[in-house]
């Protein structure tokens, strides 16, 4: 479900036409600007074609912008988090990402920072409707689906293998939240909790946070690049091959086991949370962990904790989504909260 209704497509196309002409020194016509309807909460995404110098042959591009009205995360820097991450990954890793073209940090053009990248040709497992219930993954035979799932997990592990220092990701060391490692991650989530709840007690996230603080492992020996929003819905596929990894607004430094925890929680949410069984051929939780361990070459020693942390993180996002949709009950009564409380052994909210 994308963030929609915040920006007029025609006005966006007009502003983009002038901006692209200034960026390239060429005449350009922006055509067929649309908003995808299957995925994405935290950014505005526009697909369009750019026709250069009167050509009828268009270049397929994607624009991603910070939303005009809503924020799901307390610290957003689209250029630093998404544009720069994709640029560095393409230059210094084997993580498949689209080629980023131009970025604009000024708010004078579209009201928020944005960037433009090449459009890849493939399919993205959808959130609405869920890929577990219909779509390309649902239509695969079990053998093909098994290979699709394994390829997605293998691509996930490539992020954790990136030499982030050599690749230029030192800017992700957010010292204002504490020392890199456990302290910094706790500091960020404490800030997120206070920002999302606005000082009010929340019957889900506050008891879960207390539980997590009491159980937090000291695993700062692993400081990796963490994708953040690690799930099939942020990967693009050509058949079973991953050709693009998207959505880097949650990128950070820490133990990349957190990416595995997010992947597992979102898999649980995409099946149990929508009342759909895990599709035949997909890897079970245990098989997914074993596949991750095989590719990373180390054990997932704290995966139960990181899956619960993912549930907490997602529950904070649900609070902001409920605020966005003006549906306060949804911040407490939703499948994310139900699964998170269950994983933490905390009684459900009644």
C-alpha positions in Angstrom: 0.0 0.0 0.0 1.7 3.2 -1.1 1.6 6.7 0.3 -0.9 8.3 -2.1 -2.9 11.5 -2.4 -0.2 13.8 -1.2 1.1 15.2 -4.5 -0.6 16.1 -7.7 0.8 13.9 -10.6 0.4 16.5 -13.3 2.1 19.2 -11.2 4.8 16.7 -10.4 5.4 15.9 -14.0 5.7 19.6 -14.9 8.2 20.3 -12.2 10.1 17.2 -13.0 10.3 18.2 -16.7 12.0 21.5 -15.9 14.3 19.9 -13.3 15.5 17.1 -15.6 16.2 19.6 -18.4 18.4 21.6 -16.0 20.2 18.5 -14.8 21.0 17.2 -18.3 21.0 20.3 -20.5 18.6 18.5 -22.8 15.0 19.0 -23.7 12.8 16.4 -22.1 9.1 15.4 -22.0 7.8 13.4 -19.0 5.1 11.0 -19.9 2.9 8.3 -18.3 3.6 9.3 -14.7 1.8 6.9 -12.4 1.9 5.7 -8.7 2.3 1.9 -8.2 -0.4 0.4 -6.0 1.0 -2.8 -4.6 3.8 -1.9 -2.1 5.5 0.8 0.0 4.4 2.9 3.0 7.1 5.3 3.7 8.0 7.0 0.4 6.2 8.5 -2.5 7.1 6.5 -5.7 6.3 7.6 -9.3 7.0 5.7 -12.4 7.4 7.7 -15.6 9.1 7.7 -19.0 11.5 10.5 -20.1 11.6 11.3 -23.8 14.8 13.2 -24.7 15.1 15.7 -27.5 11.8 14.9 -29.1 12.4 11.1 -29.2 9.4 8.8 -29.2 11.5 6.2 -27.5 11.2 6.8 -23.8 13.6 5.9 -21.0 11.9 4.1 -18.1 12.7 5.8 -14.8 11.5 5.9 -11.1 11.2 8.9 -8.8 11.3 8.4 -5.0 10.4 11.3 -2.8 10.1 11.8 0.9 6.3 12.1 1.7 4.9 15.6 1.9 2.7 15.0 5.0 3.5 11.8 6.9 6.7 10.3 8.4 6.9 6.7 9.6 10.4 7.1 11.0 11.8 9.7 13.4 15.0 10.3 11.3 14.6 10.6 7.5 17.3 11.6 5.1 16.2 10.2 1.7 19.4 11.2 -0.1 21.8 9.8 2.6 19.8 6.7 3.3 18.4 5.6 0.0 20.2 7.3 -2.9 23.7 7.1 -1.4 23.2 3.5 -0.2 22.2 2.4 -3.6 25.0 4.3 -5.3 27.7 2.9 -2.9 26.3 -0.6 -3.2 26.3 -0.6 -6.9 29.9 0.7 -6.9 31.4 -1.5 -4.2 29.3 -4.7 -3.8 27.5 -7.5 -5.6 24.1 -6.5 -4.0 21.8 -6.0 -7.0 20.4 -2.4 -7.0 19.0 -0.1 -9.7 21.3 2.5 -11.1 20.6 5.9 -9.4 20.8 8.9 -11.8 20.1 12.2 -10.1 19.3 13.4 -6.6 17.9 16.7 -5.3 18.3 17.6 -1.7 16.5 20.9 -2.0 12.8 21.2 -1.2 12.3 23.9 -3.8 11.4 21.5 -6.6 8.8 19.0 -5.2 8.6 20.2 -1.6 10.8 17.3 -0.4 14.1 15.8 -1.4 13.9 13.1 -4.1 16.0 11.1 -6.4 15.6 9.4 -9.8 16.8 5.9 -10.8 16.6 3.5 -13.7 13.5 1.3 -13.7 14.2 -2.4 -13.7 12.0 -4.9 -15.5 10.7 -7.6 -13.2 8.1 -8.4 -10.6 7.9 -7.5 -6.9 6.0 -9.7 -4.5 3.0 -7.5 -3.4 1.7 -6.5 -0.1 -1.8 -5.7 -1.3 -2.9 -8.3 -2.2 -0.4 -10.3 -0.2 2.0 -12.4 -2.3 1.0 -15.5 -0.3 -2.5 -15.3 -1.7 -2.1 -14.3 -5.3 0.4 -13.1 -7.9 3.6 -14.5 -9.4 4.9 -16.2 -6.3 1.5 -17.9 -5.6 1.4 -19.1 -9.2 4.9 -20.8 -9.1 5.2 -24.5 -8.9 6.8 -25.7 -5.6 10.2 -26.4 -7.1 10.4 -22.9 -8.7 9.1 -21.3 -5.5 11.8 -23.0 -3.5 14.5 -21.7 -5.7 12.9 -18.2 -5.6 12.9 -18.2 -1.8 16.5 -19.4 -1.5 17.7 -16.8 -4.0 15.9 -14.1 -1.9 17.6 -15.2 1.3 21.0 -15.5 -0.4 20.7 -11.9 -1.7 19.7 -10.8 1.8 23.0 -12.2 3.1 25.0 -10.2 0.5 24.2 -7.0 2.4 25.7 -8.3 5.6 28.8 -9.3 3.8 29.5 -5.8 2.5 32.7 -4.2 3.8 30.9 -1.1 4.9 34.0 0.8 5.9 35.7 0.3 2.5 32.4 1.0 0.7 31.9 4.4 2.4 29.1 3.7 4.8 30.8 5.3 7.9 28.1 8.1 7.8 25.6 5.5 9.2 27.5 5.5 12.5 24.9 7.6 14.5 27.0 8.7 17.5 24.2 10.8 18.8 22.5 7.6 19.8 25.5 6.1 21.5 28.5 4.0 20.7 28.3 1.8 17.6 26.7 -1.6 18.5 24.2 -2.4 21.3 24.2 1.1 22.8 23.6 2.9 19.5 20.8 0.5 18.5 19.1 0.8 21.9 19.5 4.6 21.8 17.8 4.8 18.4 14.8 2.6 19.4 14.4 4.5 22.7 14.2 7.7 20.6 11.8 6.0 18.1 9.6 4.8 21.0 9.3 8.3 22.6 8.7 9.9 19.2 6.0 7.4 18.2 4.1 7.4 21.5 4.5 11.1 22.3 5.0 10.4 25.9 1.9 8.3 26.3 1.9 4.8 27.6 1.1 2.2 24.9 -0.2 -1.2 25.9 1.8 -3.0 23.3 5.2 -1.4 22.6 6.0 -0.3 26.2 5.8 -3.8 27.8 7.6 -5.3 24.7 10.3 -2.7 25.1 10.8 -3.6 28.7 11.0 -7.2 27.7 13.6 -6.5 25.0 15.8 -4.4 27.2 15.9 -7.2 29.8 16.9 -9.7 27.1 19.2 -7.7 24.9 22.2 -9.7 23.9 25.7 -8.3 23.9 26.7 -9.1 20.3 28.6 -6.0 19.3 31.4 -8.1 18.0 29.5 -8.1 14.7 29.0 -4.7 13.2 27.6 -5.2 9.7 25.7 -3.2 7.1 22.0 -3.8 7.8 19.4 -3.4 5.1 16.6 -2.8 7.6 13.5 -3.5 5.6 14.6 -7.0 4.5 11.7 -8.9 2.8 10.7 -10.3 -0.6 8.4 -7.3 -1.1 11.5 -5.1 -1.3 13.2 -7.3 -3.9 12.5 -7.4 -7.6 12.8 -10.7 -9.5 13.2 -11.9 -13.0 11.8 -15.4 -12.6 13.6 -16.7 -9.5 16.6 -14.3 -9.8 16.8 -11.2 -7.7 17.6 -8.3 -9.9 17.0 -5.4 -7.5 17.0 -4.6 -3.8 15.0 -1.5 -2.8 13.8 0.5 0.2 16.9 1.5 2.2 15.2 4.0 4.6 15.9 1.7 7.5 19.6 1.1 6.6 21.9 1.1 9.6 25.0 -0.4 11.1 24.8 -3.3 13.7 24.5 -7.0 13.8 23.0 -8.1 10.5 21.2 -10.9 12.3 18.5 -8.2 12.7 17.9 -8.4 8.9 17.2 -12.1 9.3 14.9 -11.4 12.3 13.0 -8.8 10.2 12.7 -11.3 7.2 11.4 -14.0 9.5 8.9 -11.7 11.2 7.6 -10.4 7.9 7.3 -14.0 6.6 5.3 -14.9 9.7 3.2 -11.7 9.3 2.6 -12.4 5.6 1.3 -15.9 6.4 -0.1 -16.1 9.9 -1.0 -12.4 9.9 -3.2 -12.7 6.9 -4.5 -16.2 7.6 -2.6 -17.8 4.7 -0.5 -21.0 5.0 3.2 -20.9 4.0 3.2 -21.8 0.3 4.6 -25.2 -0.6 8.2 -24.9 -1.5 9.0 -21.9 0.7 11.5 -22.4 3.4 10.3 -22.9 7.0 11.6 -20.7 9.7 14.3 -23.3 10.6 15.3 -23.8 7.0 15.5 -20.0 6.5 17.8 -19.7 9.4 20.0 -22.6 8.2 20.2 -21.0 4.7 21.3 -17.6 6.2 23.9 -19.3 8.4 25.3 -21.2 5.4 25.8 -18.1 3.3 27.0 -15.9 6.2 29.3 -18.5 7.6 28.2 -17.9 11.2 25.5 -19.0 13.6 22.3 -17.0 14.1 22.8 -17.1 17.9 20.2 -14.5 18.9 17.6 -14.9 16.3 14.7 -15.3 18.7 15.6 -11.8 20.1 15.9 -10.2 16.7 12.6 -11.6 15.5 11.0 -10.0 18.6 12.9 -6.8 18.0 11.5 -6.8 14.4 8.0 -7.1 15.8 8.6 -4.2 18.2 10.0 -2.1 15.3 7.0 -2.9 13.1 4.6 -2.1 16.0 6.1 1.4 16.2 5.5 1.8 12.5 1.9 0.6 13.0 1.4 3.4 15.5 2.4 5.9 12.9 0.3 4.3 10.3 -2.7 4.4 12.6 -2.0 8.1 13.1 -1.7 8.6 9.3 -5.0 6.8 8.6 -6.8 8.5 11.6 -7.6 5.0 13.0 -6.2 5.0 16.5 -7.5 1.5 17.4 -5.2 0.1 14.7 -2.2 1.0 16.8 -3.1 -1.7 19.3 -5.4 -4.1 17.5 -3.5 -5.4 14.5 -1.7 -8.7 13.5 1.7 -7.2 14.1 1.0 -6.4 17.7 -0.7 -9.8 18.2 2.3 -11.7 16.8 4.8 -9.6 18.7 3.1 -10.0 22.1 2.9 -13.8 21.4 6.6 -14.0 20.6 7.5 -12.1 23.8 5.2 -14.2 26.0 3.2 -11.2 26.9 -0.6 -11.6 27.3 -2.7 -10.0 24.5 -4.3 -6.7 25.0 -8.0 -7.0 25.9 
